[in-house]
Amino acid sequence: MRIKIKKTKKFLTKLPLIVAKHAFWACLFLFFLDLLLGGLLFYKYSILAQRAELEDLVEPPLLNEKTYQQVLKVWQEQEQRFLQTDSKEYPDPFLESVPFPED
């Protein structure tokens, strides 16, 4: 089974002309192809995902208490720093008047 390069090249050069002559049918074909692919993706990721049973998750996942406490401590420290910045007053550098030199 040998691929004929000249025939393939000739067909590929004529393909845009053929598609342009039959633009309506080409658009219709692409539209239905898009519907088909979209339907397959919807079926795979929505319908099949709903049907899948969660057999592996018999027992609930357990939290590591030590790690949880560390994360909680970091979050509380960040919250304290955030609240401290709210009460801190910064001086306004544009409030003081600068004397203009008089000529």
C-alpha positions in Angstrom: 0.0 0.0 0.0 1.9 3.0 -1.3 0.8 6.6 -0.8 0.7 8.4 -4.1 2.3 11.8 -3.3 1.3 13.6 -6.5 -2.3 12.5 -6.2 -2.5 13.5 -2.6 -0.8 16.9 -3.3 -3.2 17.6 -6.2 -6.2 16.7 -4.0 -5.0 18.9 -1.1 -4.5 21.9 -3.5 -8.0 21.5 -4.8 -9.6 21.0 -1.4 -10.1 24.7 -0.5 -11.7 25.3 -3.9 -14.1 22.3 -3.4 -15.0 23.5 0.1 -15.6 27.1 -1.1 -17.9 25.9 -3.9 -19.9 23.9 -1.4 -19.7 26.3 1.5 -23.3 25.5 2.8 -22.7 21.8 2.9 -19.2 22.3 4.5 -20.7 24.5 7.2 -23.5 22.0 7.8 -21.0 19.1 8.0 -18.8 21.0 10.5 -21.9 22.0 12.5 -23.0 18.3 12.9 -19.5 17.2 13.6 -19.3 19.8 16.4 -22.7 18.6 17.8 -21.4 15.0 17.7 -18.1 15.8 19.4 -19.9 18.0 22.0 -22.4 15.2 22.7 -19.7 12.7 23.2 -17.8 14.9 25.6 -21.0 15.7 27.5 -21.8 12.0 27.7 -18.3 11.1 28.9 -17.8 13.8 31.5 -21.4 14.4 32.7 -23.6 11.3 32.3 -20.9 8.6 32.9 -19.5 10.6 35.8 -22.9 10.6 37.5 -23.2 6.8 37.0 -19.8 6.0 38.5 -20.1 4.7 42.0 -17.6 5.7 44.7 -16.6 2.3 45.8 -13.1 3.3 46.8 -14.2 5.9 49.3 -15.7 3.6 51.9 -14.3 5.4 54.9 -14.1 9.2 55.0 -10.6 10.7 54.6 -8.9 11.6 57.9 -7.2 14.9 58.6 -3.7 15.0 60.0 -4.4 17.0 63.2 -0.8 18.3 63.5 -0.7 19.6 60.0 -4.2 21.1 60.4 -3.1 23.0 63.6 0.0 24.3 61.8 -2.1 25.6 58.9 -4.6 27.1 61.3 -1.9 28.9 63.2 -0.4 30.4 60.0 -3.9 31.6 58.9 -4.5 33.2 62.3 -1.1 34.9 62.2 -1.9 36.3 58.7 -5.3 37.5 60.0 -3.6 39.3 62.9 -1.2 41.0 60.6 -4.1 42.0 58.3 -6.0 43.5 61.2 -3.0 45.4 62.5 -2.5 47.1 59.2 -6.1 48.4 59.4 -5.5 50.3 62.6 -2.1 51.7 61.7 -2.1 55.3 60.6 0.4 56.3 58.0 1.4 60.0 57.6 0.3 61.8 54.5 3.4 63.1 52.7 1.3 65.5 50.7 -0.3 67.2 53.7 2.7 69.2 54.7 3.2 72.3 52.6 6.5 72.9 51.0 7.6 76.5 50.9 8.0 77.9 47.5 11.1 80.0 46.8 10.3 83.6 46.3 12.1 85.5 43.6 
